[in-house]
Every structure is written in C-alpha cells, then in structure tokens.
Amino acid sequence: MIEFHHVFKRYQGGHEALKGVSFGLPRGEMAFLTGHSGAGKSTLLKLIALMERPTRGQIILDDINISNVKDRQIPYHRRKIGMIFQDHRLLFDRTVYDNVALPLIIAGVADRDIPKRVRAALDKVGLLNKEKQLPIELSGGEQQRVGIARAVVNKPPLLLADEPTGNLDPELSQDIMSLFEQFNQVGVSVLIASHDLGLIARMKHPLITLKEGRTIRNELAEVDFA
Ligand SMILES: Nc1ncnc2c1ncn2[C@@H]1O[C@H](COP(=O)(O)OP(=O)(O)OP(=O)(O)O)[C@@H](O)[C@H]1O
C-alpha cells in the first residue's frame, strides 16, 4: 500500500526532518509510527498525503509513484486517504452532521446519497444520536470520533492519524485505538503516529521508530530500492 524508498525531506530554512527513511506498509496492515518530539513523524504522514513533497527518494502509494502526482491532482490523491489530527480540525460553527458531510460534498457525491453515508459513518463511531449537536457540545473523545467519522465517510483504503489520542485520557485513548482496529479488520490500512508507548505496546501492531529523521527500528519490511 505504502512504500518509502530512501526518503529525505529538507524544509525551507534547511532543517532535514527525514534522512533516508525506507519501509513498506502492506495493504490491510495497521502499524504505529513513534519517536521523540521532532523525530519526523508528522512530516512522514504529510508526505504521504502530499501536504509536503519529499526532497529526495520515492514514495509509492497503491503502485503509483506520488512524485508524479501533479498539484492539481492532489484532491483525487487525498480521496484515497482519511486523515485524523490530534486537534481534530472540526468546523466549530457547523453541526456534527455537517462536519462529516463535508468530504462528500467536496467529492461531488449526489445530495440524495449524503444522509445515508453520513449516518453510516456516525454509526460506526457510535455518535448517531449526536448529529445535530455542535462540536463544542461534545467531549474531547466524542470530538475525536467526529474527526474519525469525517475521515472514513468516503471509505478511503488508508487512514493516517497524527497523535489521535494526544489529548485524551487512557481509557478514551484505548477506545479510539480500538475503533482504528475495527476499520483495520474490514481491510483498511492504518498508520498511526503516537507518543503513547504503553498503549502501542498493548496493541501488538508493527512499529516504526524514528530518531532525528532516521528509522532506528522497523518491524515492517524494509523495501528494496528499485
Ligand atoms: N514547515 C516546517 N518548516 C520547517 N521545519 C519544520 C516544518 N515542519 C516541521 N519542521 C521541523 O522538522 C522536524 C520534524 O518535525 P515533525 O513535526 O515531523 O516531528 P514530529 O515527530 O511529528 O514531532 P511531534 O511529535 O512534536 O509532533 C522538527 O525539527 C520540526 O521543527
């Protein structure tokens, strides 16, 4: 599903956030990405979503070298990916329903199909009864679930989550991780950046550990440079 071949990322200003990262995430796998603050975890996820471009190396997503994806094709590329952020990035002046419907509207889904799909996504995260509420009226864990419903409403084959439990207590964090496992069990590939080593250890999924932009531990296959 995802292959990184000796990927480097240097930001404007000269900081090298990734220094030759290689790994392969097979289709249908769930894995964790960990490492100290500033190790390059968010950068790695942003490269997959084409929120940033690599300086060197190749990233293959679904057999496509994403360096060849032109800027105008990025919205189509992103439809393969559901992104979940620590701060959820919900629209706080819109209802739960409207937040989850937004990706469908952007993707041009027919109006008549939207309610059913929004409710299916809210049902999966256990929030069917909250659709008329504003995000501010929900708990932190519920807000994160809305973020997850929004990420999965288009049924992307890949979920990328950046510290999705960073603001949650241990019990809620476990619930959110279990939710990711449920999506994984129906075939969705999942890559989660997290600091929470205790939670990661309990989940028993492969781990990639970054240190100062390099892979220091990789329980996923290293990929050969073709
Ligand atoms: N847009 C940017 N411009 C310049 N430098 C950046 C930019 N984004 C990130 N960096 C730098 O790249 C390095 C890696 O950042 P990144 O956000 O990928 O780390 P991280 O492992 O996700 O950290 P955290 O766990 O704190 O979120 C850091 O030193 C950071 O300061």
The ligand as an SDF file (V2000), in Angstrom:
LIG
                    3D

 31 33  0  0  0  0  0  0  0  0999 V2000
    7.0640   23.5510    7.9160 N   0  0  0  0  0  0  0  0  0  0  0  0
    8.2400   23.3580    8.5200 C   0  0  0  0  0  0  0  0  0  0  0  0
    9.2800   24.1780    8.2640 N   0  0  0  0  0  0  0  0  0  0  0  0
   10.4840   23.9950    8.8410 C   0  0  0  0  0  0  0  0  0  0  0  0
   10.7570   22.9920    9.7080 N   0  0  0  0  0  0  0  0  0  0  0  0
    9.7570   22.1540   10.0080 C   0  0  0  0  0  0  0  0  0  0  0  0
    8.4520   22.2850    9.4400 C   0  0  0  0  0  0  0  0  0  0  0  0
    7.6650   21.2880    9.9120 N   0  0  0  0  0  0  0  0  0  0  0  0
    8.4390   20.5670   10.7530 C   0  0  0  0  0  0  0  0  0  0  0  0
    9.6820   21.0770   10.8080 N   0  0  0  0  0  0  0  0  0  0  0  0
   10.8070   20.5460   11.6070 C   0  0  0  0  0  0  0  0  0  0  0  0
   11.0460   19.2160   11.1920 O   0  0  0  0  0  0  0  0  0  0  0  0
   11.3190   18.3840   12.3190 C   0  0  0  0  0  0  0  0  0  0  0  0
   10.3420   17.2280   12.3530 C   0  0  0  0  0  0  0  0  0  0  0  0
    9.0450   17.7400   12.6360 O   0  0  0  0  0  0  0  0  0  0  0  0
    7.7650   16.8090   12.7350 P   0  0  0  0  0  0  0  0  0  0  0  0
    6.5970   17.6950   13.0130 O   0  0  0  0  0  0  0  0  0  0  0  0
    7.7070   15.9300   11.5550 O   0  0  0  0  0  0  0  0  0  0  0  0
    8.1210   15.9290   14.0280 O   0  0  0  0  0  0  0  0  0  0  0  0
    7.2070   15.0020   14.9280 P   0  0  0  0  0  0  0  0  0  0  0  0
    7.9840   13.7470   15.1580 O   0  0  0  0  0  0  0  0  0  0  0  0
    5.8580   14.8700   14.3210 O   0  0  0  0  0  0  0  0  0  0  0  0
    7.1160   15.8290   16.2710 O   0  0  0  0  0  0  0  0  0  0  0  0
    5.9170   15.9700   17.3400 P   0  0  0  0  0  0  0  0  0  0  0  0
    5.8030   14.6350   17.9940 O   0  0  0  0  0  0  0  0  0  0  0  0
    6.4040   17.0400   18.2670 O   0  0  0  0  0  0  0  0  0  0  0  0
    4.6870   16.3690   16.5660 O   0  0  0  0  0  0  0  0  0  0  0  0
   11.2480   19.2910   13.5470 C   0  0  0  0  0  0  0  0  0  0  0  0
   12.5640   19.6780   13.8890 O   0  0  0  0  0  0  0  0  0  0  0  0
   10.4450   20.4760   13.0790 C   0  0  0  0  0  0  0  0  0  0  0  0
   10.8190   21.6510   13.7570 O   0  0  0  0  0  0  0  0  0  0  0  0
  1  2  1  0
  2  3  1  0
  2  7  2  0
  3  4  2  0
  4  5  1  0
  5  6  2  0
  6  7  1  0
  6 10  1  0
  7  8  1  0
  8  9  2  0
  9 10  1  0
 10 11  1  0
 11 12  1  0
 11 30  1  0
 12 13  1  0
 13 14  1  0
 13 28  1  0
 14 15  1  0
 15 16  1  0
 16 17  2  0
 16 18  1  0
 16 19  1  0
 19 20  1  0
 20 21  2  0
 20 22  1  0
 20 23  1  0
 23 24  1  0
 24 25  2  0
 24 26  1  0
 24 27  1  0
 28 29  1  0
 28 30  1  0
 30 31  1  0
M  END
$$$$
